């Protein structure tokens, strides 16, 4: 009977998933908590890195569209040539 309980704990649950909409909600949650000061200064680097990856993933997947202002902040600068 104890082995049966252990096997149940070790078996991953089936059917649990995250949708793109769930990830958009997470992005908005991170944005709201940082605007309200709910994240300590020493945590900002990690939170910012996750947020940046999340926005990039959602943009590449087509779930969100970045504004021109956001794109300028996150995109690497490219020098324009005068061809």
C-alpha positions as CSV (number, residue, x, y, z in Angstrom):
1,X,0.0,0.0,0.0
2,X,2.9,2.4,0.7
3,X,4.4,1.6,-2.7
4,X,1.1,2.5,-4.3
5,X,1.2,5.9,-2.7
6,X,4.7,6.5,-3.8
7,X,3.9,5.6,-7.4
8,X,1.0,8.0,-7.4
9,X,3.3,10.9,-6.2
10,X,6.0,10.1,-8.7
11,X,3.7,9.8,-11.7
12,X,3.3,13.2,-13.5
13,X,-0.2,14.5,-14.0
14,X,-1.6,14.2,-17.5
15,X,-3.6,17.0,-19.2
16,X,-2.0,20.0,-17.4
17,X,-0.9,22.6,-19.9
18,X,-0.3,26.3,-20.4
19,X,-1.8,28.2,-23.3
20,X,-0.5,31.3,-24.9
21,X,-3.3,33.2,-23.2
22,X,-2.0,31.9,-19.8
23,X,1.4,33.2,-20.7
24,X,0.0,36.6,-21.7
25,X,-1.8,36.7,-18.3
26,X,1.5,35.9,-16.6
27,X,3.2,38.7,-18.5
28,X,0.5,41.2,-17.4
29,X,0.9,39.9,-13.8
30,X,4.6,40.6,-13.8
31,X,4.0,44.0,-15.3
32,X,1.4,44.8,-12.6
33,X,3.5,43.6,-9.7
34,X,6.5,45.6,-10.7
35,X,4.5,48.7,-11.2
36,X,3.0,48.3,-7.7
37,X,6.4,47.7,-6.1
38,X,5.7,44.1,-5.1
39,X,9.1,42.9,-6.1
40,X,12.2,43.6,-4.1
41,X,15.1,45.4,-5.8
42,X,17.4,42.3,-5.5
43,X,14.8,40.2,-7.3
44,X,14.4,42.6,-10.3
45,X,17.2,41.1,-12.4
46,X,15.7,37.7,-12.4
47,X,12.1,38.9,-12.9
48,X,13.2,41.2,-15.7
49,X,15.1,38.4,-17.4
50,X,12.0,36.1,-17.3
51,X,9.8,38.9,-18.4
52,X,12.0,39.7,-21.4
53,X,12.1,36.0,-22.5
54,X,8.3,35.8,-22.0
55,X,7.6,38.9,-24.2
56,X,10.0,37.6,-26.9
57,X,8.4,34.2,-26.9
58,X,4.9,35.7,-27.1
59,X,5.9,38.1,-29.8
60,X,7.5,35.4,-31.9
61,X,4.5,33.1,-31.5
62,X,2.2,35.9,-32.6
63,X,0.3,36.0,-29.3
64,X,1.2,39.7,-28.8
65,X,2.5,42.5,-30.9
66,X,5.1,44.8,-29.4
67,X,4.6,48.5,-29.8
68,X,7.2,50.5,-31.7
69,X,8.4,51.9,-28.4
70,X,8.8,48.4,-26.8
71,X,10.6,47.1,-29.9
72,X,13.1,50.0,-29.8
73,X,13.9,49.1,-26.1
74,X,14.4,45.4,-26.7
75,X,15.7,45.2,-30.2
76,X,19.5,45.4,-30.8
77,X,20.4,48.6,-32.6
78,X,21.3,48.3,-36.3
79,X,23.2,50.8,-38.3
80,X,21.5,51.9,-41.4
81,X,23.5,52.1,-44.6
82,X,23.0,54.8,-47.2
83,X,22.6,52.6,-50.2
